[in-house]
Amino acid sequence: MAWSKHYRAFGFEFASEIELPGVPEASPRGTPEVIIRLRSVPEETPAPDDLGPACEAGPGQFLLSIDKVARYFVRDGREIVVDPLPGANRLEVRLFLKGSAFGALLHQRGLVPLHASAVRVGTGCVAFLGDTRSGKSTLAAFLRRRGYQVLCDDGCPFEVLAESQAVIWPSFPRIKLWADSLESLGIAVDSVFPMHTEMEKDELPVEQITSQEPVPVRRLYVLQETRNQAHEGIERINRTARLETLVMSTYRFGFMEELSRQLPHFESCSALSNSTSIYRFVRQRDFGRIDETLDWLEHDFEGIPA
């Protein structure tokens, strides 16, 4: 089979019949670990459990249907079949492929995808977790402007290796940013890619990562907003809250039960919690004070072991 492109991200090589602009290309080295095909998909998975109007799942199989866009069939952590619907926008087909479909694939492969953004700091990295619009991607984008390398954004794949070392695998080289963040960064519209015809959020391409080796995790920051300057600060989160935070920060958490990944995922989150320093970073989300926020973070980075 002559695949259109070979790529590498998340620590594995994959071949795709759908071109993915901006994703690091790879020279073919034998059989790819994951393949992405353009085909029709099954109407339903074997013995499906209803996960809502858009999702069905069976053992090792996951079917996602996006109205007016496409149907995605994810199997055994090794294959994604994409079936675009008539008249579908190519940007939106790629959006859900790189998002929810890859999220299901990462879960099937036993990784821990979290809603996070990560940047390289020294010989390791730090990652930002938090609710939607808490500023994860925005902080990563502003740190990039100060010279930090962005490793991943949105669905950030974590793994705890045998020696109890938590690592992040570099993912797609882009940052997803809302319009107000782009404006504050002074980024022109022609520098970004629209993600969805009805979404005021765009993809900002970032520098491709030359090494696809895993990067040790030095610290996680859970972002929290406050309107009171007196409440700002960085504090370590206790053991019980750390595990709960990681579980609730899971990318596409709603997929877990139907993918039969609840127990393995909980165990992986527990291992990550035990091997990583996790802090709560409380600050006012004020673009006028962003330099102060970044200075504060960089000062905290000085305490991170090399």
Secondary structure as GFF3:
##gff-version 3
##sequence-region A 1 306
A	DSSP	beta_strand	5	9	.	.	.	ID=ss1
A	DSSP	beta_strand	12	16	.	.	.	ID=ss2
A	DSSP	beta_strand	34	38	.	.	.	ID=ss3
A	DSSP	beta_strand	49	50	.	.	.	ID=ss4
A	DSSP	beta_strand	55	58	.	.	.	ID=ss5
A	DSSP	beta_strand	61	66	.	.	.	ID=ss6
A	DSSP	beta_strand	70	75	.	.	.	ID=ss7
A	DSSP	beta_strand	79	84	.	.	.	ID=ss8
A	DSSP	alpha_helix	90	96	.	.	.	ID=ss9
A	DSSP	pi_helix	97	101	.	.	.	ID=ss10
A	DSSP	alpha_helix	102	108	.	.	.	ID=ss11
A	DSSP	beta_strand	112	121	.	.	.	ID=ss12
A	DSSP	beta_strand	124	129	.	.	.	ID=ss13
A	DSSP	alpha_helix	136	145	.	.	.	ID=ss14
A	DSSP	beta_strand	150	160	.	.	.	ID=ss15
A	DSSP	beta_strand	166	168	.	.	.	ID=ss16
A	DSSP	beta_strand	174	178	.	.	.	ID=ss17
A	DSSP	alpha_helix	179	185	.	.	.	ID=ss18
A	DSSP	three_ten_helix	189	191	.	.	.	ID=ss19
A	DSSP	beta_strand	193	194	.	.	.	ID=ss20
A	DSSP	beta_strand	201	205	.	.	.	ID=ss21
A	DSSP	beta_strand	215	225	.	.	.	ID=ss22
A	DSSP	three_ten_helix	229	231	.	.	.	ID=ss23
A	DSSP	beta_strand	233	236	.	.	.	ID=ss24
A	DSSP	alpha_helix	239	248	.	.	.	ID=ss25
A	DSSP	three_ten_helix	253	255	.	.	.	ID=ss26
A	DSSP	alpha_helix	262	275	.	.	.	ID=ss27
A	DSSP	beta_strand	278	283	.	.	.	ID=ss28
A	DSSP	three_ten_helix	287	289	.	.	.	ID=ss29
A	DSSP	alpha_helix	290	301	.	.	.	ID=ss30
###
